[in-house]
Amino acid sequence: MDKPKVKIYTDGACANNPGLGGWGAILMYKKQDGTLVKKEISKGYKLTTNNRMELSAVIDSLLILKKPCEVELYSDSKYVVD
């Protein structure tokens, strides 16, 4: 059996680096019957940096996965991608 395929879309931001910040992510996959499952997660911080928020979005998204799967990750952060 093939591993489930999960698409993860992440973004993080911070005002005044360091300052108020937060991140969000959407995880999506299709069940065997074709039903699309979508989960949204997010978190905010009083004092943080932009890079921390971008990385936290990815890390927390991967940590939420319950079993081995194929991940397709989307991020607008050059820091994360590179």
N, C-alpha and C positions, 0 to 999 in steps of 0.2 A: 504494500500500500504506500502511496506517495505521502510525503509530509504535507501537512496543511500549508497553504500559502497565505501569508499575512502581509498586507500593505500598511505601512506606518507613515503618517504625515506629521511632522513635528515643527514647532516654532517656539522661540524664546525671545524675550525682550527685556530691556532694562532702561529705566529713565535715570539719567545722570550718572551712570556707570562709574562707581557703584551707586546704587540707589534702589528704589522700589522696582521689583521685577517679577516676572512670572513666565510660565511656559504652558503650552498645551500640546496635546497630541490626539490624533484619531487613528485607531487601529481598526482595520477592516479585513474580513475574510468571508468566503462563501462556504456554507455548509454543503454536505454531499447532495442535499436536495436542491441546491442552487440558491437558497435563501441567503441574503447578504446580512452579515452581522457587523454592527458598528459599535465601538466603545470609545467614548471621549474621556480623557483624563487631563487634569491640570493642577497646578499648584502655584502659589505666590509667596514672595518673600519681602521682608521690609528692607533688608540691606543685602544686595547681591550684585553680580556683574552680568553683563550680557553673555559672555562665553559660558559662564556657569549655567545660565538658563538654557542655552542651546544644548549643552551637553546633558543636563538633567532631563530634558525632554526625551532624548534618545535613550539614556540609561534606564529611566523609570519605565519607558515603553517596553524595553526588552525584558526588564525584570517582571513585568506583569504576565508575560507569556507562560502558560502552564505546561507545555510540552514542546519537544523539538519541532521546529517548523522552518519553512523557507521564508525569509524576510526580505521584503522590498522596501527600502527606507527612502523617504523624501525629506529633504531639509534645504532651507534657503541659506544655511550657514556655511560659508566657505571654510571656516575653522573646523566644523564637524566633518564636512565632506572630504576635505584634504587630509 
